[in-house]
Amino acid sequence: WLDQLNWATHEGYFDVHGFTDAQGEVVRNQVLSEQRAEETARALERAGVVPSRIRWSGHGVAARGANEADRRRVEVRWVAAAD
C-alpha cells in the first residue's frame, strides 16, 4: 500500500485517526483511540516513514459504523501538499 502511494517522492503527510466503539467509559475510549492511532503511526515508522510526515490523533467513539466492530478502527489517509 505504501509503495503504491509513491509518498517518498511527494510532499505531504499521513493523517492517522483512531476510533473506538461505544462500549465502556468515555475517558477510556478516548485513551484507547489515541493508543490505536499512535501504534499505527509507529507501524508506519517501522515501514520507513519519517515521524515528521505522520500526524495522528484519537477521536474516541466513532460516529459512524455499520456495527460496533466497524467502529473499532484506525483510518490512515495520505494528504498531499498543495502546490
C-alpha positions as CSV (number, residue, x, y, z in Angstrom):
1,W,0.0,0.0,0.0
2,L,2.8,2.4,0.9
3,D,4.7,1.6,-2.3
4,Q,1.7,2.3,-4.4
5,L,1.3,5.8,-3.0
6,N,4.8,6.9,-4.0
7,W,4.8,9.0,-0.9
8,A,8.5,9.2,-0.6
9,T,8.8,11.4,-3.7
10,H,5.9,13.7,-3.0
11,E,5.3,16.4,-0.3
12,G,2.6,15.6,2.2
13,Y,1.9,13.6,5.3
14,F,0.0,10.6,6.7
15,D,-3.1,11.5,8.7
16,V,-3.9,8.8,11.2
17,H,-7.2,8.7,13.2
18,G,-8.1,6.2,15.8
19,F,-11.7,5.3,16.9
20,T,-13.5,3.0,19.4
21,D,-16.9,1.5,19.7
22,A,-19.5,2.9,22.2
23,Q,-18.9,0.4,24.9
24,G,-17.1,1.4,28.0
25,E,-16.3,4.7,29.6
26,V,-15.8,7.9,27.6
27,V,-12.3,8.6,29.0
28,R,-11.1,5.1,28.5
29,N,-12.4,5.1,24.9
30,Q,-10.5,8.3,24.2
31,V,-7.3,6.9,25.6
32,L,-7.8,3.6,23.6
33,S,-8.4,5.6,20.3
34,E,-5.2,7.5,20.9
35,Q,-3.3,4.3,21.5
36,R,-4.6,2.8,18.3
37,A,-3.6,5.8,16.3
38,E,-0.2,6.0,17.9
39,E,0.6,2.4,17.3
40,T,-0.4,2.7,13.7
41,A,1.9,5.7,13.4
42,R,4.7,3.5,14.8
43,A,3.9,0.9,12.2
44,L,4.3,3.5,9.5
45,E,7.6,4.5,11.0
46,R,8.8,0.9,11.0
47,A,7.8,0.8,7.3
48,G,10.2,3.7,6.7
49,V,8.0,6.8,7.1
50,V,9.8,9.6,9.0
51,P,7.9,10.7,12.1
52,S,7.6,14.3,10.8
53,R,5.4,13.1,8.0
54,I,2.9,11.5,10.3
55,R,0.1,13.2,12.2
56,W,-2.0,11.1,14.5
57,S,-4.9,11.6,16.8
58,G,-7.6,9.7,18.7
59,H,-11.2,10.6,18.5
60,G,-12.9,8.3,21.0
61,V,-16.2,6.7,19.9
62,A,-16.7,6.6,16.1
63,A,-19.8,8.4,14.9
64,R,-20.4,6.0,12.1
65,G,-20.1,2.3,11.5
66,A,-22.5,-0.4,10.5
67,N,-22.0,-2.1,13.9
68,E,-19.8,-1.9,17.0
69,A,-17.0,-3.9,15.4
70,D,-16.9,-1.4,12.4
71,R,-16.5,1.5,14.8
72,R,-13.2,0.0,16.3
73,R,-10.8,1.1,13.6
74,V,-7.9,3.3,12.6
75,E,-8.1,5.3,9.4
76,V,-5.0,6.3,7.5
77,R,-5.1,8.9,4.8
78,W,-2.3,10.4,2.6
79,V,-2.6,14.2,2.5
80,A,-0.7,15.6,-0.5
81,A,0.8,19.0,0.0
82,A,-0.9,21.8,-2.0
83,D,1.1,23.1,-4.9
